[in-house]
């Protein structure tokens, strides 16, 4: 949770300073000032990732004991050796090429014309490693 908050904070600060063409040293007080809404962004990403992850990997919505066990087993197998980062998580091929990353980027930063990705698209081409790390941290 703290890692995700820190990653979001730093990334948002870097975006803000790049947009303004500023070269500033990020101090703790400046980071705090620039990221007052970090918990909102973190919560939004986690909420979106929960739905995306559920449908992407086939988690069941039933509250039956069997479904809960199946979901728990699936979650454990995905976390084992970070299988969830692969396009084919069962064969462990296509590292960082999972469609889940693109779906998360689309939902989080490109869902409507006022989203950061639409307005500041140049910061998403190519997709920054920080965004990939942020998404995968939210999944785990």
N, C-alpha and C positions, 0 to 999 in steps of 0.2 A: 504494500500500500504506500509506504513512504518512498520507495523507489519510483513508483508510477507518478506520485505527486512531484517529486524532484525532476523527473524527466520532462513532464509537462511544463513545469515552471521554467526550466532552462530553455526548452524549445520555444516557448512563447516569447521569452525575453529576447532570444536571438532573432526571431522573426520580427519582433517590434523594432529592434535596433537596426536590422537590415533594411526594413521598409523606410525608415527615416534616414537611411544612409549615415548612421551614426557609428563612430568607433569609440565605444565607451567601455570602461572596465565595469563589469557587473559586480556591484557590492551587495551585501546582504539586504541593505535597506532598499536599494534600487530593485532588486529581484522581488522583494515583498510588495513594493508599490506597483510593479508591473504585473503581478500575478494574483491580485486579490480575488479573482474569480476562478482560480485554478481548481478548487474543489468542485465547482460546477462543471467545468470541462471534463475533469476526471470522472465524475459521476455520469455525465452524458456518454462518454466513451465506453465506460463499463456497461451501461445499460444497453447501448447499441451492440456491443460485443457479445453480451449474453444472448441476445436474440439471434445474431448472426452465427455464433458458435453452435447454438442449439440446432439450428436448421442445417448448417454445414456438415456437422458430424453425426447428425441423426439422433440426438438425445430425445428420449421419450418424455411426454408431458404428463403421463399417468402418475398417480400417487400410490400405485400398488407397490407392494414390497418387491415384487419381481422387477418392475420398471426402475425403482430406486436402486436396486442392486446392479442392474444392467447399466444404468447411468454412471454409477460410481466406478464400476469396472472399466467402462469406456473412458471416463475421465482419467483414471489411473494409467491406462494404456497410452493415452495421448500425452500425458506428462512424462511417461517413461522415455528417457533419452530425448525429450522435447520433440516427440513425433509430430506434434501439431504444427510444426513449422514447415513441414514438407507438403508438396503438391499431392503426392501419393504417400499418405502417412503410414499405410500398412507396409509398403515396400521401402519406405524411407528414401524416396527419390524426389528430386526437384526442390532442394532446400530453398526456403524463402520464396517459393513460387506458388504457394497456396492461394487459391482464389479468395480465401478469407481476407487476406491483406487488402486486395483491391476492393472487395466489398466494403471493408471497414473504411478505407479512404473515401470511397464514393459516398457512403452514408454520413460520415463525420465531417468531411470538408468540401464536398461537392454536391450536396443534396438539393440546394436551391441557389438562386443567383446571388444571394447575400452571404453565402458561406466563404470562409477564408480562402479555400482553394480556387474558387471561381474568381474572386477579387484579386488574389495574389498568386495566380497560377504559376508564375515563374519560380516560386519557391518549392514547387512540387514536381519540377521537371529538371533532372530526374528525381524520383521519389527519394527524399533524404533517408539515410539510414536511421536517423533519430525517430522518424515516424514509424518505420518498420519495427524498431525496438519498442516504441511506445505501444503499438498495437499488440505485439506479441506478449508484452508484459501484462497488458489488460486481459489477454486470453488466459494466461497462466494463472 
